[in-house]
Amino acid sequence: NAGVMQNPRHLVRRRGQEARLRCSPMKGHSHVYWYRQLPEEGLKFMVYLQKENIIDESGMPKERFSAEFPKEGPSILRIQQVVRGDSAAYFCASSPLSSTTYEQYFGPGTRLTVT
Amino acid sequence: QQQVKQSPQSLIVQKGGISIINCAYENTAFDYFPWYQQFPGKGPALLIAIRPDVSEKKEGRFTISFNKSAKQFSLHIMDSQPGDSATYFCAAQGAQKLVFGQGTRLTINP
C-alpha cells in the first residue's frame, strides 16, 4: 500500500512566479491536510480538504494561496506570485474516512525555494 | 489557546539511556495526542498516539504518559539507540487539525 505521495520533491521558483504542489493521499483515504514547516520550526496547519470540499482553511494566508481536492486526481496547493518568505517545506497528510480514526499520515514533502 | 509547548529544544542522551520529551497544552477540546518522528529531509512519521481517557500507552521502547488534569504529556524512549537520533514533535488534535509543538532534536551518543 503506497504511502502519501507528493511531487515535486524540490521546487525552485523566482519571485513572482506560481508554485503548484501536488499530493496524492494513501489508498482509501479521503481526507487531505496541508501543513507548512519553516526551517527549525514545527509544522503549521494550513488547510483541510475532502473531495471537492474545503472543510477548514483557517491556516491559509488570505492572499495568493489556494487549495483544491478535485473528484479525480491529486490535491493541489497553489501559491501565486511567490515571495522569499514562502520558502519552506510543505507537507501533505491524509487520513481515512472513518470518524473514529484520527491518524494523519504524512508525505515526504515538497521543499520550495524562492530565489 | 491553540498552542502546544514542547521541551527541551535539544537533548543528548547516551546509548542505552532514557530519553524524555515533554509537552503541555491549553485547549481542553484537544482529544488526540500523537508523537511524530522526523529525519532530515523526510516527512514526519507517526510514532505513537494517545487519547485523553488513558494515562499511559506503551509500544515497544516508546511510552506516552498523559496527565489530563495538568494538561501535560510526555514521550519516553527506553534503551535509546543511535538510530533514534531525529527530531520529535508532539501534537494535539482538535477539529481534525493537528497543532504541533516546536520539536526536540534528539541525539543519541554511541
Interface residues (C-beta under 8 A of the other chain):
Chain A: V4 Q6 H31 Y33 Y35 E40 E41 G42 L43 K44 F45 Y48 I55 D56 S58 G59 F91 A93 S95 Y102 E103 Q104 Y105 F106 G107 P108 G109
Chain B: Q6 D31 Y32 P34 Y36 K42 G43 P44 A45 L46 A49 F89 Q93 A95 Q96 K97 L98 V99 F100 G101 Q102 G103
